Amino acid sequence: MHTVESIAKVLVVGLILGAGLPALFAVGLKLHADGAGDEHADGTVTAPNPALKAAGYLLFGLVVAVIIVGILWVCRHPLDYHLGIRVFPESVY
């Protein structure tokens, strides 16, 4: 049963990071585009919405933060061994 639980954990993390991060990035792009305002074919202009742009930037920041944490996680042992830098608490090493 331990093997099935381990496979399930890997599957869930893979779905979250594999499909979830690009989906969050896409939602951030959509929010940013909607918040930028628009000029329609009939000449009317939609005013920019700073709240939507800020929400888009927030999602961009979240995606970047997850990527940086992932890179640090992968490099945690070389950083500790070669440079003596411990990025994560002792319990995860």
Residue pairs with C-beta under 8 A, 6 or more apart in sequence:
17 66
17 70
21 63
21 66
21 67
24 59
24 62
24 63
25 59
25 60
25 63
27 59
28 55
28 56
28 57
28 58
28 59
28 60
28 63
29 56
30 56
31 52
31 53
31 55
31 56
31 59
32 52
32 53
32 56
32 57
32 60
33 56
34 49
34 52
35 48
35 49
35 50
35 51
35 52
35 53
35 54
35 55
35 56
36 48
36 53
37 45
37 46
37 47
37 48
37 49
38 45
38 46
39 45
39 46
40 46
72 79
72 87
72 88
73 88
76 86
76 87
76 88
76 92
76 93
77 93
79 85
79 86
79 87
80 86
80 93
86 93
